Amino acid sequence: QVQFVESGGGLVQPGGSLRLSCAASGSIFRFYVMGWYRQAPGKERELVAAITPGGNTNYVDVVKGRFTISTDNAKNTVYLQMNSLKPEDTAVYFCNVKIGATMYWGQGTQVTVSS
């Protein structure tokens, strides 16, 4: 059983930055692909960024160059640094790992980009 604790969301003005954190209950980052998803009101949940145990990263096109995913294995934490935020980035953000056939999710953290 994997549990996550997310933090770092909030209200920010367009062009601002936030860093999301997701602390895991065990040392899973060195074995599994970690992801950050988001879900805006009325929309489906979408993958925003992912990182492999080897450190390779992948991003959805709309956040490339603005968001950075990273891990700290010593702290069992995955981060999502979000810069140049736009109103369309407003959503609930979830960290995620898939182990076998099971998807594990964080509780979600709200990010609101508004002036």
C-alpha positions in Angstrom: 0.0 0.0 0.0 1.4 3.4 -1.0 0.3 6.6 0.5 1.0 10.2 -0.6 0.8 13.5 1.1 0.7 16.5 -1.3 1.3 20.1 -0.5 2.2 23.4 -2.2 -1.0 24.4 -4.0 -2.6 27.8 -3.7 -3.7 31.0 -5.4 -1.2 32.7 -7.6 -1.4 35.5 -10.2 -0.7 34.8 -13.9 3.0 34.6 -14.5 3.7 33.4 -11.0 5.2 30.2 -9.7 4.4 27.4 -7.4 6.1 24.2 -6.3 4.1 21.2 -5.5 5.4 18.4 -3.3 4.3 14.8 -2.9 5.8 12.8 -0.1 5.5 9.0 -0.4 5.2 6.4 2.4 8.1 4.4 1.0 11.1 4.3 -1.3 9.2 3.8 -4.6 10.8 6.5 -6.8 13.8 4.4 -7.6 11.6 1.6 -9.0 8.5 3.2 -10.6 7.5 6.0 -13.0 6.0 8.9 -11.0 3.5 11.2 -12.5 1.7 14.5 -11.9 -1.9 14.7 -13.2 -4.4 17.5 -13.1 -8.1 17.8 -13.4 -9.9 21.0 -14.1 -13.7 21.5 -13.5 -15.7 19.7 -16.1 -12.6 18.1 -17.7 -11.0 14.7 -17.6 -7.9 14.1 -15.5 -4.8 14.5 -17.7 -1.1 13.5 -17.3 1.0 16.7 -17.0 4.5 15.3 -16.3 6.2 12.0 -15.6 9.7 10.9 -14.4 11.3 7.5 -14.7 13.6 6.0 -12.1 16.5 6.9 -14.4 15.5 10.5 -14.3 14.0 10.8 -17.8 11.1 13.2 -18.0 8.1 13.7 -20.2 5.6 16.6 -20.3 2.4 17.4 -22.0 3.0 20.0 -24.7 1.1 22.8 -23.0 3.5 22.9 -20.0 6.8 22.2 -21.7 9.4 24.8 -20.8 7.3 26.0 -17.9 7.0 22.9 -15.6 9.7 20.7 -14.2 9.3 17.4 -12.5 12.0 16.1 -10.1 12.5 13.6 -7.3 14.4 13.5 -4.1 15.0 9.9 -3.3 16.4 10.6 0.2 13.1 12.4 1.1 10.8 10.0 -0.9 9.4 13.1 -2.5 8.4 14.1 -6.0 8.1 17.8 -7.0 6.5 19.8 -9.7 7.9 23.2 -10.2 5.5 25.4 -12.1 6.6 28.7 -13.6 4.9 31.2 -15.8 1.5 30.0 -14.7 -1.5 30.7 -16.8 -5.2 30.7 -15.9 -5.7 27.6 -17.9 -3.4 25.8 -15.4 -6.1 26.1 -12.8 -6.9 22.6 -11.6 -6.6 20.0 -8.8 -3.2 18.4 -9.1 -2.5 14.8 -8.1 0.7 12.8 -7.8 0.5 9.2 -9.0 2.3 5.9 -9.3 1.2 2.7 -11.0 2.4 -0.5 -9.4 1.3 -3.6 -11.2 -2.4 -3.1 -12.0 -3.0 -0.6 -9.2 -2.9 3.2 -9.5 -2.1 5.1 -6.3 -3.1 8.7 -6.0 -2.4 11.6 -3.7 -5.3 13.5 -2.2 -4.9 16.3 -4.6 -3.9 20.0 -4.2 -5.8 22.9 -5.7 -3.9 25.3 -7.9 -5.7 28.5 -8.9 -4.2 31.0 -11.3 -6.1 34.3 -11.3 -5.6 38.0 -11.0 
